[in-house]
Amino acid sequence: MKRLAFAVALVLGLALAGCQKAPEKAADNATANATSAEEKTIINGIDGGGFPPYAFVDKEGKTVGFDVEAIEWIGKKMGFKVKHQPVEWSAIIPALEAKKIDIICSGMSATAERAERVAFSDSYYKVTQVLVVKNDSKATLEQMLTTGKKIGVQRGTVTAKYLEDLSKKPGMKFKLVQYDSTDLAMQDLPVGRIDGSGMDNTIAKDVLKKDKEAKVLGTFDAPAENYGYAMRKDDVELQKKVNEGLKLLMADPYWQQLKKKYDID
């Protein structure tokens, strides 16, 4: 009789234990489902030296800019959050390939050379390359390129690549001085360390708002470049979301508001 009672008690005890575990298991499943439902956060690599008006850190330490606000809008529409990470421009594509960042939204030209390593979004803007000089400069663009002048440029940019190639052509005679940012080049221009600074036309427009002692001397004889957002080639899901979101953004009134805010034609 005692054995029978013991057996019954044991069965009841196991049953009660099972009932107590069930809510815990249900809670675990609920937590897992909530976690999976959370928005994914992608890391956007921006030019560490600042690249206004597309992506830069303002005086309050906040990351702002045309591309910054654009990708944040796209993220809200397409279900992902965006964190911005400054990266040295010459190392930004290797950082993307190494998965230290997930996307580059920072005024990047979608060149054929870069497209061999990354996948670009649809184009959203077209730029040309210009030379900025001091207001009192009397030289022509041709003279700047053929009389031994010093021309500054941000390393790793399309402008830098263009000028490097141009310097090797017959008749060209100028010294290329490379900087970590366009801002650093422009700091050297008024003190005479360089005679001019090459950059995208939209960057020049922003620079001249702050520097009233400079002017655009001329436009280089180079094909216009399309801007696009760079992603890893195997990240097909993100490419699809970004292109879909970009299409929605460019059709939304907010796109024109952004262009007006950052003075982009």
N, C-alpha and C positions, 0 to 999 in steps of 0.2 A: 504493500500500500504506500509506504514511504517512497519507494522507487517510482511508483506511478505519479505521486504528487510532485516529486522532483522533476520528472520528465515534463509534466505539464507546465511547471514553473519555468523551466528552461526554454520551452517553445514560446511561451508568452513573453519572456524576456527578450528573445531574439526578434520577435515580431515588433515589440515596442521600440527596440533599437533601430530597426529598419524604418519605422515610421518617423523617428527623430532625424534620421539621415536625409530623408526625402526633401524636407524644406531646404536644407543646406545645399543639396545638389541643384535644386531649382534656383536657389539664389546665385550659385556659381554660373549656371546657364544664362541667367538674366544679366549678370555682369559681363559675360563674354559677348552677349548680343549687343549690349550697350556700347562696349568697346569697339566692336566691328562697325557699329553705326556711326561712330565719331568721324568727323571730316579728316581726311588725310592732310598733312601739312607738307608742302613742297618748299625747298630752299631755292630762292632766286639769287644767283650770283650777280652782283653789280660791280662796276668799276671801282676798285678800292681808292683810286685817286679822285673820284668824283667825275661825273660826266653829265653836267647840267645841259639842257633841261630834262634829260631822260631819266637819270638816276643819280642821286647824290644825298649826302647827309647835311641837313640844314644846321643853323646855329644852335638850335635846341637839341641837336643830336638825333633828330628824327629822320628816317629814310623817306625821301620824297622824290617826285619827278613824274614826268609823263608816263614812262613805262612802268614805274612803280604803281601808280594809281590804276593804270590800265590792267595789269595782271591781277591786282587785288580785286577789281571789279569782275574780271573773268572768273576768278576763283569763287567769288560769292555766287555767281550764276551757275557754275559747273560743279560746285560741291567740294572745293578744297580750300585750305587756308594757305597763306603765303608768308614765309619768313625771309627777310632779306639779309644777305651775307656779303660784305665787301671782300673782294678778291683782287689781287694785283692783275691788271688787264692782260699782261703777257702770259699769265699762268691760268687764265680763267677757263679755257677749253680743257686743259689737262685736269683741272679741278672737277669739271663736269664729267669727264671720262672716268675719273676715279670715284665718282659718286659722292663727292664732298658737297656738291650742289646738284639740283635737279633741272634747272633751267637758267638761261641767261636772258634777262629782259633789261637791257642797259644800252640801247642804241648800238646794236651790233649789225654791221653790214653782212648780208647773206652772200658771201663770195663763193665762187666755185671751189676754191682751195679749202675753205672752212667746211663746205658741204661734204667734202670727202670724209670728214671726221664726225660731223654732227648732223642732225635733222633740223631743218628750219621750218618755222611756221609759215603760213601765208604772209606775203609782204604787206606792210602797213604804212610804209613811208619811203620816199626816194630822196637821196641826198647827192650833192656834188662836193668836190674838194676845192678849197680856196686857200689863199695865202693872206695872212694878216700881217700888216706892218705898222710902224709908227705913222702918225698923221703927217709928219713933216718929211717923210721919205719921198725922194724925187725919182727913185728907180722905177723902171717898168718891170713887169713880171718876167720878161725875157732877160733883162739885165740881172735880176735877182738869181736867175738860174745859170748864168753864163760868166759871171765876173767874180767868182770866189766868195760870194756872200755865205753867211752862216744861217741855216734855216733849221728852226726847232720843230719837233714833232713828238707826239706821244708814242712811245714804243708799243708795238703789238697792234697798231691800228692799220686800217686800210690805207690811210694817208701815208703812214710810214713805209709801207710796202711799195706804194706807188713811187714815192720819192727815192727809195733805195734803188728801184729799177731804173728810174729816170736818170739818176746820177751816173749810171754806167753807159748811157748813150753818148754817141759822138757829139761834141760841141757843148755838152753840159759841164759846168764847173761851179759847184757849190759844196759846202761842207754841211753834212747832216748831223745835227745835234739832237740826240734822243733823250726824252724825259719820262718820268713815271706818270705824269699827267699834263694835260694842256695848261692847267693853271700854273704849274711850275715853269713851263715855257714862257707863258705870258708875263711872269714875274721878271724873267731875264731880258725880255724885249726892251722895256724902257731904259734899262741901264746899259744897253749896248752889247750884252754878251751874245746875243743873236740879232740878226737883221730882219727876220720874219719868222712866222710860225704857221705851219700847215695844219688844217683841220677841216671837219665837215662844215658845210655852210650853216647848218642849224646851230652847231656849237659856236661858230663865229658870231652869229646873231646874238646869242646869249652873252658871249664874252664882251661884245661891244656895248652892251647895256651898262656894264660895270666899268669898262675902260674907255673913257671918252677921248683918250689920246692915241687911239689906234683906229685903223680902217682896213677894209678888205681891198687888197691891191688888185686881185683878179682871180679867175677860176682856172684851175689846172685843166689841161686837155686830157681829161680822163673820163671814162664812161660813168654815168650816174649809177649809184649803188642803191639796192633795195635793203631796207632794214627788216629784220625778222627776229623771232625769238628762237634761241637755240636749245635743243634737247638731245638726249642720247638717242641714237638710231633705233635701239631696241625698246625704247619707252613709247610704244605705239599708242597705248591708252592715253597717256598725257598729251601726245601730239594731237590726238583726235579731240580731246576736251579743249585744248588751247585754241585750235583752229575754229571749232564750233563757237567757243566763247568770243573769239576775236571777231568773227562774223557778226555775232549779236551786238557786240560793242560798237562796231563801226556803223551799224544801222540805228543805233540808239542816240538820242540827243546828247547824252553824256559825252560821247566822242567829240562832238564839236565844242562842248564846254571845256574838255581837257585841252584841246588844241588852242582854244582862246586863252585859257589859264596859263599855259606854258609858251604862248606866242609861237606856235608851230603852224606854218602855212598849210 
